Amino acid sequence: METNPKSTLIVTRRSPCQGGIAKSALDTVLAMAVFDQPVALLFQGEGVLQLLPDQATELLGRGSLSRQLESLPLYDIDSLFVDAPAARHYGLDLTLCALAISPLEDSQIRDLMLQHHTVLGF
């Protein structure tokens, strides 16, 4: 398995309601894309909840991540992955997701991580 020498995988594991960590992950992805750094994004564990449509995080005093997520294709960020077992656990219907996202099983997630030079977890 070949590794891209400068590729980065961002793994976001926090729900959108758990402080600013989920937003920090998206900010990092967007910043890397602006500087033409190869980047991929994996929603894992509770992080899959960021993909739910029509979130009302404003009620918790947090901005919605929906706009940031919807802007990913504008920055040519198309390597988007979701932890399939977690999506099933939370009852997430990926057909409702506005993004073109690839579901991965546990063994595929391991392979994805091995394909990247750097893995950052949020």
Secondary structure, DSSP 8 states (H G I E B T S, - for coil): ---EEEEEEEEE-S-TTSTTHHHHHHHHHHHHHHTT--EEEEE-GGGGGGG-SS--GGGGT---SHHHHHHGGGGT---EEEEHHHHHHTT--GGG-SS--EEE-HHHHHHHHHTEEEEEE-
